Amino acid sequence: MDQGERERRLSDRCRLYLISPPKLSAANFLGPLKEALSGGDVASFQLRLKNVSDDEIRRAADTLRPAVQAHNAAFILNDRPDLAAELGCDGVHVGQDDASYSEARRLMPNGIVGVTCHDSRHLAMEAGEAGADYVAFGAFFPTQTKEPKTSADIELLKWWGEMMVVPCVAIGGITVANARPLVEAGADFLAVAGGVWDHPDGPEAAVKGFNSLLA
């Protein structure tokens, strides 16, 4: 992915950043994923699998990546820049306990590299100054997807937007019903898992709802 494409995908308008459930059968999940993608604009999809083997990650990526990239969305792998580079992913997302930003950038020199920064202004500024393509703050709301390490305040998004040009991602318990304050505060992306996959009317309706809000 060249610089122009990366800049296009990391645009000014707040956009949707889908995150997979932590456990899934790729064959069974492909249908819901395609439904979500058909619901409207999606900037990126992160494959975030926990407590699975490398081969399971490989199989899931090979099954799901073509659908995401066909939608012109970025396919991002969580935690593993080595596998992201091997599997032709568009980027990688690393947490504070995963590979370092420098290692991720070394392995993905032309890809998107995002960094979890929890509720820390210091960590976010370090990541932004190092060259991260985005920083992720959260959790903003209670979430069942994972046990959040921190709780972030919406004011953090406003501060970041005034201080830095690096895009920020808001994450943690985000739904169509509670997302508006995050958008108004300046989030560049809304990272959503359960708010799409567990939507009562299905993932396509959820993505349509988010896009109506973001428009």
N, C-alpha and C positions, 0 to 999 in steps of 0.2 A: 504494500500500500504506500503510495508516494505521499509527500507532504500535503499536496493539494487535497487529496482524498481524505487525509486525516483531519485537515482543517474543516472540510465540508461536513464530516461526520460529527465534529466537535463544534457545532454551530451555536449561534447566540440564542436561538429560541429554545426554551425548556423542552426537552424531549424525553421519551420513555426509554428506560434501560431495564430490560427484562432479566431476571435472575431465575435460574432453574431451581426446582426443589432439590434438597440435599441428597435425596435418593430417588431414583427413577429407573424404569425400563425404557431404554432409548426407543425401542420399536413401538411401545405403547404411548410414549410421550410425544412422538413425532406428530401425531394427529392434533393434540391440543396446541402444540407449538405452531403448527401451520394455521390453525384457527386464530391464534393470537396475532400472528403476523398479518393475516388477512383483515384484521380489524382497523388498520391504519398505520400511521407512521411509527416505526420503532427504530431507534438509533442503534441499539446494540442488544445482544443477548449474551449473558455470562453463564457458562456451564460451571456450576459450583456443586461438585459431588464430594461427599465426605465419607471417610472410612471405606473406600473402595480401592481396588487394585489399579495399577497403571493400565493394564489391559482393558479394564472396564471403562476407564476414562477414554482410552483410544477408540473403543467401539462406539461409545456414546458420541464422541466428537465426530467420527466419520459418518455417523448416521444423521446427526442434527446439523452439522456445519453447512452442508449444501443448501438446506432450506433457508437458513438464516442469510447466507451470502446471496442467494438468489433474490431475496427481498431487499438487497442492497443495505443490509444491516451488518454491523461488525460482530464477528464471533470472537468472544473473549473467554479465555480459560482462567479459572481461579487458581491461585497458589503456585502453579507449575510453569514457569517460563521455559523450562527445558522441553516439556511436552507441547507447549504452545508453539514453539519454534518447529518441533518435529512434525506437528499435525497440521500445519498451514493455517493456524489461527490468525486473526487480525490483530490480536493483542492479548495481554495478560493483566490480571489484577492481583496485586500482592498485598498481604496484610503485614502488620508489624512483626508477626512471628514467622513469616514465610521468607522466601528469598528476598534479598535486599533490592532496592531500586536499581542500584548500579549493576547487579548481576542480571536482573530482568532486562535492563536496557542493553546489556552486552549480548544477551541471547536474542533479543527482539529489537535490533537497531532501527528498523523501519516500521515497527508496530506500535500500537497504542499500549502504553504502560500506565495503569492507574494504581493508586496507593490508598489503602485504608488509613484514615487519620483519626478515627473515633470522634472525640470532642476536643481535640488538641489543636490549638492554633500553632503551637510550636512545631509539631510534627507536620502539619499541613504546609507551613512556610518552608520547612526543610525540603519536603518533597517537591513543592512547586519550584523552588530555586534550583533543585537538582535537575529538573527537566521533566517531571511527571506530566503526562497529558491530562490528567485530572486527579483530584483528591476527593475522597469519599468521607462524608461526615454522618454520624448516627450513633445510636438509634434515636429517631425523632419520636416514635410512638412504640407502644408495646408490640412485640412480635413473637409469633410462635415458630418462625422459621429457624431461628437460631437464638442462643442465649447471648444477648448483647453485653458487651463489656462496659459500655458507657451509655449515657443518655445525653443527647445533644440538644441544645437550645436553638430555637429558630433564629435568634439574634446572631448566631455564629455565621449563618448564611449571609446575612446583611453585611457583617463585618468583612467577610471574605470578599464579597463582591466589590466593596469599596477599596480594598487593599490590593487585590491581585487580579490578573487577567486569566490565570489558569482556571479552567472550568471546574465546578464542584458538583458532586453527586450527593443527593440526599437519600438516605436509606433507613429502613427500619419501620415496619408496620404501616407502610403507606398504602392508602386506598383512594378510590375516586372521591369518597366522602370527606377525607381529611387532608387531601393534598394541596388545596388552594393556598393556604398560608405559606407553604414551602415555595410554591411558584412565585408568589408575591414577594417573598423575602429574597429571591434571586437565585434559587437553585437552577443549575443548567441542565441537570438530568434528575429524573425520579427513578430510583432503582426499586423495582417492584417484583415480588415473588408471589406470596399468598394473595395479595390484592388483585392479581390476575388469575392465577391457577385455581383459586378457591372462590372466585366470583360466582354468585348464585345463578347468573344467567350465562355463564361460560366465559372462556378467555377472550373470544372475539368481542363480546359485548363489553368486557372490561377495558380492552384496548380502545374501543370506540369511545367509551366514557372518558378515559384519560385524554384522548386526543381532543375531544370536545372541550374539556377543561383547559388544556394547554393552548388551544387556538384562541 
